[in-house]
Each structure stands twice: as C-alpha cells, then as structure tokens.
Amino acid sequence: MGHDHNHTHTTNKKMLMLSFIIITTYMVVEAVGGIFTNSLALLSDAGHMLSDAISLGVGLLAFRLGEKAANYKKTYGYKRFEILAAVFNGVTLIVISLYIFYEAYHRFSEPPEVASTGMFIIAFIGLLVNIMVAWILMRSDTKENLNMRAAFLHVLGDLLGSVGAVTAALCMMFFGWGWADPLASVLVAILVLISGFRVTKDAVHVLMEGAPKSCDTETVIKTIESVKGIQKIHDLHVWSITSGQHALSCHAVVDENLSVLQSQEILREVEHELEHKGINHVTVQMENEEHPHVDSPLCQQNQLPFTHEY
C-alpha cells in the first residue's frame, strides 16, 4: 500500500509539472491577446489561467514540502501543507469569480468594441490547450487527492471559460452581439464560484479533523467491534492527515484475562480490517471494564452515536 501511495504521489507531481508549464506559457499569450482585442472574456480566461498557474505551482510546492521528513516539532511532517494549498486555491477561485462579476457589470452597461476575430482565434487555441491539460490531470489522482482535485477544477473551469469565449466571439462575429462577451464571463464566473466553494469546503473539513468522506464511521465502529476479543469501543476519532492518508484512534474494552500475544493478534486483526477501509494509521488503546479510561470533557461531548454532517 505504501508503494502504491508513493507511485501515485510521483505520478501526481509529474502531471502537475507538465500542466504548470503548458498553462503558464499560454496564460501569457491569452493575456496579451485579451489586451489587444479588448475582450473581457479573454482577459477573464487569462486571469483564470493565472489562478491555474498559481494553483499548480502551489500544488507542486505542497508535494515538495510534503516529502520533507517528520521531526519532533512537526510529527506528521509537512503533509498538511497540501490541504492548505487546496484552501488557498479554493479561495482564489472565489475571489476571481467575484472580480469577473464586477467587471462584467460595467461592460453590460457600456459594451466596448471587441476584435472578435482575434478573440476567436486565441480563445479556440486556449480551448485546445485546456482540453490537453485537463486530459493530463485526469490521469492523476483527482478523486482522493484534494490538491489535485483543486488543480483539476481550476483547469476545468478554465476550459469552460474558453468555450464561453469562443461562443461569445462567434456571436459577435455573426450577429454583432456586444453583450455576449460579458455574458460569457458571468457564466464562467458562476462555474468558478461553485468550484471554489466546494474545494474550500472540503479542505476546511480536513483541517477541522472531520471524518474522511470515504470512511463511514458507523461501518468502522462495527468493523472494530466485530473483531473477536473486543467487547466495545469508545473515544473514537477518525481524521485525515492529508489526502489519501487517514488515521484512527480509539479505546477498546477487552477481556482482562487476555495475554500479550492475544492482544497483539487482536491489534493486527483490527489494522488488517481497517486497511481495507482506507485507514492506514491506527492507534488502539486496550483496557478492561475494571480499569476503564476516563474520557476528557471534549470526548464526553462527542459520544457515540455520531452524526454525519458534510
């Protein structure tokens, strides 16, 4: 399992690097094109591409920092930086969308002259670039890895932005609809805003040490309590260290007559069962009914059963 995680980590990093180079290069082209054609749709798309470049760059930095070894001050290492990067990316998406709304409002009242032919050419090339980058990122771990998902959503939003810019350019070329340019920007801004909110929400959930969405807490409880020798569990905590790396700690009530060997066998069985649930860092404190652990006030406020709020 560790080998698979390292392989996925390396693949994600390579995909991010390649995407970063492509996006950054064309961002400059689109920004210059947006200025010369006076197109808000193109400039919005270039601004979104800038956020893509920042997102991918921060993502790469997160991977590099995450590789640093743990120490006595940071016992989990720097793996959480990846989640902080996801928060940064999500908030960036929200800010960019609000700015596009602001600019579009002024352009609706006074639509400027736009060089629609040049806008179409640049937007169409941008669409092809974004399709290629989206395909590259789809080959990485965009399901479990929040950082990769944030980067993918950035690019997907940018792809839709290019579609909007191409459509707006065609509308201006054939029908003279000057308002098509700000309208395309607004539609893109809505999609960007939704993506930014979702990424930020998921990342904050991890920072708040919420239970991983891929782990059903009630199922985890039943799995542990089904292990022979365990009577019940309490003081259960399940959280994510970073994307794809989940941890669990709990207190298990067992028979006081268990030998050390039997206790070790129970622990191995619990670890084995939870590994299939995607939890690869397990800490179980064993105790008996005569010498139970007294939960802290914090734990007493969060007794089982748990409620799921995502």
C-alpha positions in Angstrom: 0.0 0.0 0.0 2.9 2.3 0.8 4.4 1.5 -2.6 1.1 2.4 -4.4 0.9 5.7 -2.5 4.5 6.6 -3.5 3.8 5.7 -7.1 0.6 7.9 -7.1 2.5 10.7 -5.4 5.2 10.6 -8.1 2.6 10.5 -10.9 0.7 13.4 -9.5 3.8 15.5 -9.2 4.8 14.8 -12.9 1.3 15.6 -14.1 1.3 18.9 -12.1 4.7 19.9 -13.5 3.7 19.3 -17.1 0.4 21.1 -16.7 2.1 24.0 -15.0 4.5 24.6 -17.9 1.7 24.4 -20.5 -0.8 26.6 -18.6 1.8 29.3 -17.7 3.0 29.6 -21.3 -0.4 30.0 -22.8 -1.6 32.3 -20.0 0.9 34.9 -21.2 -0.4 34.5 -24.8 -4.0 34.9 -23.8 -3.4 37.9 -21.6 -1.6 39.7 -24.4 -4.4 38.7 -26.8 -7.1 39.9 -24.4 -5.5 43.3 -24.1 -5.1 43.7 -27.9 -8.6 42.5 -28.7 -10.2 44.3 -25.7 -12.1 41.2 -24.7 -13.2 40.7 -21.1 -13.9 37.0 -21.8 -10.3 36.5 -22.9 -8.9 38.6 -20.0 -11.2 36.7 -17.6 -9.9 33.4 -19.0 -6.3 34.7 -18.8 -7.0 35.7 -15.2 -8.4 32.2 -14.5 -5.3 30.7 -16.2 -3.2 32.8 -13.9 -5.0 31.2 -10.9 -4.4 27.9 -12.6 -0.7 28.6 -12.8 -0.6 29.7 -9.1 -2.7 26.6 -8.2 -0.4 24.2 -10.0 2.7 26.0 -8.6 1.4 25.9 -5.0 0.4 22.3 -5.6 4.0 21.4 -6.7 5.4 23.2 -3.7 3.0 21.3 -1.4 4.2 18.0 -2.8 7.9 19.0 -2.3 7.2 20.2 1.3 5.2 17.0 1.9 8.3 15.0 1.1 10.2 16.5 4.0 10.8 14.2 6.9 8.8 14.4 10.1 10.6 15.8 13.1 10.0 16.4 16.8 8.3 19.7 16.2 6.2 18.5 13.2 5.5 14.9 14.0 3.4 14.4 10.8 5.9 16.3 8.7 4.6 18.9 6.2 1.9 16.8 4.6 -0.9 19.2 5.8 0.6 21.9 3.5 -1.2 20.1 0.7 -4.5 20.9 2.3 -3.5 24.5 3.0 -2.7 24.7 -0.7 -6.2 23.4 -1.5 -7.8 26.1 0.7 -5.7 28.8 -1.0 -6.8 27.5 -4.4 -10.4 27.4 -3.5 -10.4 30.9 -2.0 -8.5 32.2 -5.1 -11.3 30.8 -7.3 -13.9 32.6 -5.3 -12.1 35.9 -5.4 -11.5 35.7 -9.2 -15.2 34.9 -9.8 -16.3 37.9 -7.8 -13.9 40.2 -9.8 -15.3 38.9 -13.1 -18.8 39.7 -11.9 -17.7 43.2 -11.1 -16.0 43.8 -14.5 -19.0 42.2 -16.4 -21.4 44.5 -14.6 -19.7 47.6 -16.1 -19.4 46.0 -19.6 -23.1 45.2 -19.8 -24.0 48.9 -19.3 -21.3 50.1 -21.8 -20.2 47.3 -24.2 -16.8 48.2 -25.6 -15.6 47.4 -29.2 -14.0 44.0 -29.3 -11.8 42.5 -32.0 -13.9 39.4 -32.3 -11.9 37.5 -35.0 -8.6 37.8 -33.0 -10.6 36.9 -29.9 -12.0 33.8 -31.6 -8.5 32.5 -32.7 -6.9 33.0 -29.3 -9.9 31.5 -27.4 -10.0 28.5 -29.7 -6.3 27.7 -29.2 -6.9 28.2 -25.4 -9.7 25.7 -25.6 -7.4 23.1 -27.1 -4.7 23.9 -24.5 -7.2 23.4 -21.7 -8.5 20.2 -23.1 -5.0 18.8 -23.2 -4.2 19.9 -19.6 -7.5 18.5 -18.3 -6.7 15.2 -20.0 -3.2 15.2 -18.4 -4.7 15.9 -14.9 -7.4 13.3 -15.4 -4.6 10.7 -15.4 -3.7 11.7 -11.9 -5.5 11.1 -8.5 -8.2 13.7 -8.7 -10.7 11.6 -6.6 -8.8 11.2 -3.3 -6.2 14.0 -3.5 -7.7 17.4 -2.7 -4.8 19.3 -4.1 -5.0 17.5 -7.5 -8.8 17.9 -7.5 -8.5 21.7 -6.8 -6.0 22.0 -9.7 -8.3 19.9 -12.0 -11.3 22.1 -11.2 -9.3 25.2 -11.9 -8.4 23.8 -15.4 -12.0 22.5 -16.0 -13.4 25.9 -15.1 -10.8 27.5 -17.5 -11.8 25.0 -20.2 -15.4 26.1 -19.8 -14.2 29.7 -19.9 -12.6 29.1 -23.3 -15.9 27.5 -24.6 -17.6 30.7 -23.4 -15.1 32.9 -25.1 -15.3 31.0 -28.4 -19.1 31.2 -28.3 -19.1 34.9 -27.5 -16.6 35.6 -30.3 -18.8 33.8 -32.8 -21.9 35.7 -31.6 -20.1 39.0 -32.1 -18.7 38.0 -35.5 -22.0 36.8 -37.0 -24.7 38.7 -35.1 -22.9 41.8 -33.6 -24.0 40.9 -30.0 -21.6 43.0 -28.0 -23.2 41.8 -24.7 -22.1 38.2 -25.5 -18.6 39.0 -24.2 -19.6 40.0 -20.6 -22.4 37.3 -20.6 -19.8 34.6 -21.3 -17.7 36.0 -18.5 -20.6 35.8 -16.0 -21.5 32.2 -16.9 -17.8 31.2 -16.4 -17.7 33.1 -13.1 -20.7 31.2 -11.7 -19.0 27.9 -12.5 -15.7 29.1 -11.0 -17.5 30.3 -7.8 -19.2 26.9 -7.3 -15.9 25.0 -7.8 -14.1 27.3 -5.4 -16.7 26.9 -2.7 -16.6 23.1 -3.0 -12.9 22.8 -2.8 -12.7 25.2 0.1 -15.4 23.4 2.0 -13.7 20.0 1.5 -10.3 21.4 2.6 -11.7 23.1 5.7 -13.4 19.8 6.6 -10.0 18.1 6.6 -8.4 21.0 8.6 -11.2 20.6 11.2 -10.2 17.0 11.5 -13.6 15.8 10.2 -14.1 12.1 9.4 -13.0 11.3 5.8 -15.9 11.2 3.4 -14.6 7.8 2.1 -14.9 6.3 5.6 -18.4 5.6 7.0 -17.9 6.0 10.8 -20.7 3.6 11.8 -19.2 0.9 9.5 -15.8 1.5 11.0 -17.3 1.0 14.5 -19.0 -2.2 13.6 -15.8 -3.5 11.9 -13.7 -3.0 15.0 -16.3 -4.4 17.4 -16.7 -7.5 15.2 -13.1 -8.5 15.9 -13.1 -11.4 18.3 -11.9 -10.3 21.8 -13.2 -6.7 21.6 -16.4 -6.0 23.6 -16.9 -2.4 22.7 -15.0 0.8 21.8 -15.2 4.4 22.8 -13.3 7.7 22.4 -13.2 7.1 18.6 -11.5 9.6 16.4 -11.1 9.3 12.6 -9.4 12.0 10.6 -7.3 12.7 7.5 -3.6 13.7 7.8 -3.6 14.6 4.2 -5.4 13.4 1.0 -5.5 9.6 0.9 -3.8 9.2 4.3 -6.4 8.6 7.1 -5.8 7.9 10.7 -7.8 6.4 13.6 -7.5 6.3 17.4 -9.9 4.7 19.9 -10.1 2.8 23.2 -11.2 -0.8 23.1 -12.6 -2.7 26.0 -11.3 -6.3 26.1 -11.3 -9.2 28.4 -8.9 -8.7 31.3 -7.5 -12.2 31.0 -6.1 -11.7 27.5 -2.4 -12.5 27.2 0.1 -10.1 25.5 0.1 -12.4 22.4 -3.7 -12.4 22.2 -3.7 -8.6 22.5 -1.2 -8.4 19.6 -3.3 -10.7 17.5 -6.4 -8.5 18.1 -4.4 -5.4 17.1 -3.1 -7.0 13.9 -6.7 -8.1 13.0 -8.0 -4.5 13.6 -5.3 -3.0 11.5 -5.9 -5.5 8.7 -9.6 -4.9 8.6 -9.2 -1.1 8.7 -6.6 -1.1 6.0 -9.4 -2.3 3.6 -11.4 0.7 4.7 -8.6 3.1 3.6 -7.3 3.8 7.2 -3.6 3.1 7.3 -2.6 4.7 10.6 -4.3 3.0 13.6 -3.8 3.5 17.3 -5.8 1.4 19.7 -5.6 1.6 23.5 -6.8 -1.6 25.2 -8.5 -1.6 28.6 -10.9 -3.7 30.6 -14.1 -3.0 32.5 -12.4 -2.8 35.8 -9.9 -0.2 34.7 -11.7 1.9 32.1 -10.2 5.1 30.6 -11.9 8.3 31.7 -12.8 10.4 28.7 -11.8 14.0 28.6 -14.6 16.6 28.7 -14.1 17.1 24.9 -14.6 13.4 24.3 -17.6 13.3 26.6 -19.3 15.9 24.5 -18.9 13.8 21.4 -20.1 10.4 22.5 -21.4 7.8 20.0 -23.5 7.6 18.0 -22.0 10.1 15.6 -24.0 12.2 13.2 -22.7 12.8 9.7 -22.5 16.5 8.6 -20.7 17.1 5.4 
